[in-house]
Amino acid sequence: MKNTSVIINSAILATVLIMTPVSVYAEPVDVKSVEADHQNHHSANRHTKMRHHFKKMAKRLNLTAEQQDKIKVIYQSQKEDKMAQKESMVIYREQVKSLFMSPTFDEQAFVTLHSQHQSQFSQMALTKAKARHAIMQVLNVEQQEKMLTMKRKGRGLF
């Protein structure tokens, strides 16, 4: 009886080893490259959504080609401003992440960290407000009114 259970167990083990994909035995995956691929995927998806949003806005507001070109220039300028601030935002997010990963939440450290970056947050809000203002100046009165009433996922467009 013992011999039969040993034979059965050996057969099961051999089957499992044979059926296990080779990738299980492969070298460990470079986590950073996987995360980079993940970020690139989300970045591409974000750009697709932004293009869709722009097309939808242009259609709803009945923008002329000239207005579309002007708004694209405004968005490009805003994008350049965001890229200039990206490095410090990455640092901020990493610091916040380390606070969240600690066993206890240090409220004072978070408040200090947030206040250190407050000027950057204000600058980002100012960049966004300037872009929105510039877009509104491109639109005619009727389009401006319509823009203010448009909804985007439950929130006003502005």
N, C-alpha and C positions, 0 to 999 in steps of 0.2 A: 504494500500500500504506500509506503514511504517512497519507494522508487518511482511509482507512477506519479505521485505529486511532484517529485523533483523533475521528472521528465516533462510534465505539463507546464510547470513553472519555467523551465528552461525554454520550452517551445514558445511560451508567451513572451518571454524576454527577448528571444531572437526575433520574433515577429515585430515587436515594438521597435527594436533597434533597426530592423530593415525598413520599416514603414516610416520612421522618423525622417523628416526632410534633412537634407544635407546642410541647410542654412543654420540648423541648430548647432552643428559642429563647427561652423565657420568662425572666423575671428570676430571679436566684439565689434559692434558698429560704432563709428565715430559719432558721438552724440551731437557734437557741435555742427557737423555737416548735416545731420538730420534736422536739427533746429533751423539751420540756414535754409534748407530746402523748404521747410515748413513756412518760414517767414517769407521766402520768395513766392510761394504759392499764395499766401494771404495778401501779399503786396500786389500781385497780379490781379487777384480777385477784387481788391480795393479799387484798382485803377479801372477795371471793367465797370464796377458799380458807379464810379465817378463819371465815366463817360456816359453811362446810361442816364444818370441823374441830369447831366448837362443837356443831353438830347431831349429828355422829358421836359425840362424847364424851357428849352428853346421852342418846343412844339406848343406847350401850354400858353406861353407868352407871345407866341407868333413873332419870334425875333427875326430881324432881318439878318442877312449875311454879315453886314457891317457890325451890327450889334454883337453877333456871335463872336466875331474876331476880336472885338474890344474886350468882351468878357473873358475870352480865352487868355488874352494878355494879362488881365487882372489876376486870373487864377494862377498863371505862370509866375507872376511876381510874388503872389502869396506863397506859392510853393517854394520859391527860392528863400524867402524869409523863414519859412518853417525849417528848411534844410540847415540854415545857419544856426538854428536853435536846437537842432536834433541832438548834437553831442551832449549838451548839458542836460537835456531831458533823459537821455539814456542813463547818465550818471545818477540823476534823481531817482529814476525807476529802480535802478539796482540798489540804491540805498534804502528805498522804501521796502523793496523785496526782502532785504536782510532784516529789517525791523519786523516784518510779518513772520519771518521764519524763526525768530527768537522764541524761546519757551514762554516768556512773558512779554506782553506788549508794553513798551516804554512810551507812554503818552507824551512826556516832555521831549523826548528825542524826536518824535514825529512832528510835534509843533515847531521845534527848533529847525528841523530840516525843511518843513514847509515854509516857514518864514524866511529862511535863507534863499529859497527859490521864488519868493513872492514877486520880485521884480520881473523875473522871467515869465511868470504866469500873466502878469499885467501886460508885458510886451506882446505875448501871444494873443491875448484878448484884444489889444489895440490893433494888431495886424489883421485879425479877423474882422473887426469893426470897420477898419479902413477899406478892406476889400468889399464888404457888404455895401458900404456907402458908395464906393466907386461903381459898383454894379448898378445901384439904384440910379446913379447919375446918367448911365448909359440908356436906361429905359425911359419911355415916354410916360406921361401921367397915368394913362389907362393901364399900362404894363406894371407900373409901380404899385397901383392899387391891387391888381391881381396878384402880384408877387407877395404882397403882405398877407393876403388871404390864403395863399397856397399852404398846404399841409405836407409835411414830410414825416412819415411814420409816427403820427400822433402828435408831432410838435409843429409849431409854426416854422416856416422856412427860415425865418430870422429869429 
